[in-house]
Amino acid sequence: MAVVRDLRVLLRFRNFRHLLAVRLLSQGADGVYQIGLATYVVFSPEKQTSPSAIASAMAVLLLPYSLVGPFAGVLLDRWRRRQVFLYGNLLRASMATATAALMIASVPDWLFYVSALCVTAVNRFILAGLSAALPRVVDADRLVIANSLSPTAGTLAATAGGGLAFVVRLVVADSDAAVVLLGAVLYLCGALASLRMAVGLLGPDRGAVPPRLGTALAGTTRDLAAGVRHLAAPPRREAAWALAAMTLMRFCYGALLVMLLMLCRYALTSGTDEGLALLGLALGVSGAGFFAAAVITPWAAGRLGPGRWMVVCAAVAAVLEPALGLPLATAPLLVAAFVLGLTTQGSKIATDTIVQSSVEDAYRGRIFSVYDVLFNIAFVGAAGVAALMLPPDGRSVPLVLTVAVVYAAVAGAMARFERR
């Protein structure tokens, strides 16, 4: 298979292997930790979950990083990215352990959310840093392949981590705290894996940015404005369009995820364990879609171009999402999970490639941080819209149709831009 051959080529780069190990462990831990939180908030037998409760949880966990995100980008353009991976994962390991202790102690919800907030805050630095560091460990000719395989491998690791969390929750220990502790162990392994790389390997170059932290923080607004101007310049306008399109596709994914959570909790199952098993199956099928995207995207983007491949992905989602979602039955929804996994990840690979290929290294940290903030806002906004549209059991034809319209609008807008 071509994907196996491409992976073998990339794995010859020693530093790429080390960065990939950090990504797999970090994002695998994210999958474990997020499923631990989801089962605690959504599937706890003593909790009566509603769409508004899910939306509130997402807002508490994600909206504050609209403030953290810009600082993350500026600091990533000044801090040694390898050190960010080391100390960031150590901090997440300690805070995840604290979260597990709070679950066991049955503390008020706000205290639990504060602890979870800290873990997710550091995640902004880790994910943006991984994307910004990738061009430092592969050559330009293999950047598209690396963007296909590395982020997708991270997504698959997160999916595998989620599956492992389901196994622990359903088979080993009926405890959300045990799942979160497993995430803490994986965060610690991610920190140790980063030690295999030299401190200065991943950049940024010392001569390219001001090294003083005080100067960096004081110039945050100015630096972000410079990053936006850099992105808006004509040579990088395709990157701006790709970011906007991917943000809207993230909105669609978030709305459908909230609907899936409610369907698994109430409409399609008769108990929390059965609901957890169905949700785990749906996430696994979606992970298969991510893998399919990694196989197909290098070939498709190479022939169509990354922008036109995004048009195809959005158009396919616009047609198949209502066809498979409107029956609101288990089998079609599982097929829809695969299709949306493929189209969403295929678009993300294309977006990452466009941004990395057109943005200069000194700006990559802040641009990918803005990218991350847009993802958060879109996801929380989607949860809010879903909370307004979903009934208690999660069945909503208007939501399915609304998402299809958004996908169609993305496909049309990107197609017009590519023609120009």
N, C-alpha and C positions, 0 to 999 in steps of 0.2 A: 504493500500500500504506500501511496505517496506520502501520507502523513507520517508513517513510520520512518520512511527514508529521510524526510525533513527533520524529524526529531533526532535521528541519529547524527545528522550533520550538526545540529545545534548543540547537542550534548558533547561534541568534541571541544567546545569552548568551556574551559574549566570554570571560569567565573560565571558563565551563564548557568551551569549546573548548580553552583552555590546559591545564586540569586533565586533560581527556581525552587531549590529546597526551602529557602526562607518563605517564598510565596506559598508553597504547598502546605507547610506547617502552619503558617499564620492564617491562611484562609480556611484550612481544615478546622482550626480552632474556632474561627468565626462561625462556621456552620454548626459546630457542636454547641457553642454558646448561644447562638440565636435560636436554635431549636429548644434549648433549655428554657430560654425566656418565653418562647411562644407557648410551650406546653404549660408553663406556670401561669401565664396570663389567660390563655384561651381554653385549655383543656383540663384545668383543675376542676375536679368534680364539685367543689364547694363554690366555684365562681359561675355566675350566670352571664355568659359572654354576650355582647351585643356589638354591632358594627361601630357604634359610637365609642365603645370601650376600646376596641382595637385601634380606631383612629386616634383616640386620646393617647394611648400608649406609644404609637408611632410619633405623634407630635412631641411628646415628652422626650423621647429618645433621639429624635433626628433634627427637629427644628433648631435647637441651640447650636448645631454645627454649621448653620448658616453664618454664625458669628465666628466660630472657631476656624472654619474652612479658609477664609482669606489669610489669616495668620499662618495657617499650616503651609500654604503655598509660598509665602514670603520666607518663612523659616527654612523650608526645604531648599530654597535657592541659596541658603547660607550655611545651614548645618550639614555636617557630614552625613550622608544618607545611610551609610552603614551603621552609624551610631544611633540613628533614629530607629532602625530595625532592632538593634540590641536593647536599648533602654525602653523603647516603646513596648516591646513584647514582655520584658520583665515587669513593667508597670501593669500591663493587662493581666498577667498571671496573678499578681498580688490582688488586684481589684476583683478578678473573677472569683478568687477564693473568698474574698469578703462578701461577694454577692451570694455565694452558696451558704455562707454562715447566716446571712440575713434571711434566706429562704427557710432555713431550719428554725430560726428564732421566731418566725411569723411576725415580723415587725410591720409597722404601718407601710402602706404601699409607696408613699412618697420617699421613704428612706431607701427602699429597694430600687426605685427608679433613679435615685441619685447615684447609687453604686453602679448600676448598669450604664448610666450616662457617662461615667468616667471611662469605662471600658470602650464604649463606642466612640468617645471623643478621640482617643489615641488612634483608633482605627482610621480616622481621616488622614493622619500622617503616614501610616503604614501603606495604605493602598495608593495614595498619590505618589509616595516615594518609590514604590515598586514600578509604577509606570514611568516615572521620570528617569529612573536608573537604567531601564532596559537598553536604551541606545548605547550605554557605556560598556556593555558586555557582549554585544554582537556587532558585526560590521553592517554598513548601510545596505548591502545587497541582500542580507538575510533579515532585515527588520520586519518586512511584511510577514514572513514565516514565523518569526519570533512573536509578533503580535497575534498571530493566529493560535499558536500553541501555548504560550506562557500564560496570558490572562485566562484562556479557556481552561488550561490545566488548573489554574487557581480556582475557577468557578466549579470545576468538577471536584476539586478537593473540598470545597465548601459543601457541595452536594453530598460527597462521601462522608464528610463530617456530620452532616445532618442525618444521614442514614445510620451512622454509628451511634448518634445520640438516640435515635428511635430504638435501636437494638438495646442499648443500655436501659432506656426508660421502660420498654415493654418486656424485656427478657431478664436482664441482670438485676436491676434495682428499680422499684417503682418509686423513684425519687428524682425530682427535678434538680435538687442540689447535687446529686451524684453526677448528673450530666454536666452541670456547670463546672464542677471540679475537674472532670475530664478535659474540658476546654482549657482550664488553667494549666494543666500539665502540657498540653500541646502548645500553648503560648510560650511556656518555658523552653520547650524544644526549639521553637522558632528563634528565640533569642540566642540559644547556644549555636544554632546553625549559622547565624550571621557572623560568628567569630571566625569562620573559615575564610572570610574575605578581608583584604587589607583595608585599613581605616579610610584611606583617601581614594579607593578604587572607584566608587560610585559617584564621585563628585559631590557638590559642584566644584569647579576649579576655583582655587583661592583668589586668583587674580581677576576673576570675572565679576565678583559681587563684593559688596562691603562685608567684612567679617564680623563687625561688632553687633551684638544682639540689640543693644539700645538703639543704634542707628536703624537696624532692620525694623524694629517695632514702630519707631517714630515715623518711618517712611512707608508704612503699610499702604495707606491710601494712594500715595503717589506711585508706588510700585504696581499696585493693582490696576490703576488707570493706565500705566505704561503697558501692562500685560494685555489689557483689553484693546488698546490702540494697536499693539502688535498683532493681535488676533484679527482685528478689523481691517488691516491693510489688504489691498487687492491680492497679493500673492497667497494670503491665508484666508480668503473669504470662504473657500470651500470648507475649511475647518470650522468656521463659525456656523455655517449652515448645518454641517454634520452634527455639531454639538446640540443645536436647537432641535433637530430631528430626533436625536437619541434621547433628549430630555422628554419629548412627547411620547416616545415609545416606552420610556420608563414609567410615565404616568399611566399608560394603558396597562402595563404589567402590574403596577401597584394596585390598581382598581380590581383587576381580575384576581390578584392574590387574596385580597380581603374577601371577595366573593367565595373563593375556593375554601378559605378558612371557615367561613360560616356554613357552607354546604357540607364540609366534612364534619363539622361539629353537630349539625342538626338535621339537615334535609336528607342527606344520603346515607347516614349511619344511625345506629340505635344506641350507641354508647361511646364514652370517651376513648376507650382502647381501640374500638373499631374505627373511630374517627381519626385517631393518631395513625393507625395502620394505613388508612386510605390516603391521608395527607403524605405520609412517607412514600407511598407508591407513586403519587402524583409528582412529588419532587424528584424521585428517581427517574421517572419517564422524562421529565423536563431536563434532567441532567444528560440523558441520552441525546436529547435535542442539542444541548451544548456541544457534545462530542461530535455530532453530525455536522454542526456548524464549523468546527475546527477542521474537519475533513474537506468540506465543500468550499469554504470561503476562499482559501488560497487560489483554487482553480477558478472560481467564479469571479472574484475580484481581479484576478490577473487578466481575464478576458473582457470583462465589462468595465473595470475600474471600480474602486471602492464606493464612489458615490452612486453609480448606477446599481451596484449590488445592494445598497441600502434601499433604493427604489423597489427592487424586486422583493426584498424581505418585507417591507411595509405593505406592498400590494398583496402579497400572499397572505399576510396576517389579516388584512382588511376583508378578504374573501372567505378564508377558512374559519376565522374566529367566530362569526355569527353562525356559519353553517354547522360548526361543531358545538358551539356554546348554547344555542337556543333550545335544543332538547333538554338541557339541564339534567342530563343523565350521566351515570358514572363512566361508561365506556367512551362516549364522544368527548367528555371532558379530559380523559386521559390522553386521547389523540391530540386534543387541543393543547395540552401541556407540552407535548413533544414539539408540535408546530411552533408554538410561541417560544420555546426554548431555542429552537433552531434559528428563527427569524430574529429574536432579540439578541442572541449572542453573535450571530452573523453581522448584524448592524453594529454591535459594539466593537468587534474586531476591525471593521471598516473604519469606524470613527477613530479608534485609537491610532490606526495607521495614518489616517489623514492628519490628525493633530500632531503626532510625533514627527512626521515627515516634513511638516511645514513650519513648526514652531522651533525657534532656536533654543539651545540647551539652557541658557541662562533664564529663560522664561518658562520652561516646562513645568517646574514645580508649582508655580502659581496658576498656570493654565489648567493643569490637572486637578488642582485644588478647587478651582471654580467649577470645573466639570463635576466634581464630587458634590459640591454644594447644590448645583442644579439638580442632580440626582435626588438629593434629600428633599428638596422643596417639591419636586414632582411627585415623589413617593408619598409624602405627607398630604399634598393636595389631592392625590388620587384616593387616599384613605378617607379624607373628608368628604369628597364627592360620593364615594361608595357608602359612607355612613348615612348620607341624605337619601340615597336611592335604594338601598337594600332593605328588604323586609327582614323580620327576625330570623327566618330560616335561610336567608341568603339567595333565594330565587328572584332574579330580576331581569326580565327581558329588556327594559329600557337601558340598563347599564351595559348589557352585551352590545346593543345597537350603538350606543354612544361611543364605546371603545372602537367599534368597527369604523365609525365615521372619522375618528381621530387618526386611525391608521391610514385610511384613504386620503385624508388631508396631507399627512406626512409624505405619502408616496407621490401625490400630485405636486407638492411644493418642491421636493427634491428633483423630480423629473424636469420641472420647468427650469430649475437652476442649472442642472446638468446640460440641458439643451442650449442655454445661454453661454 
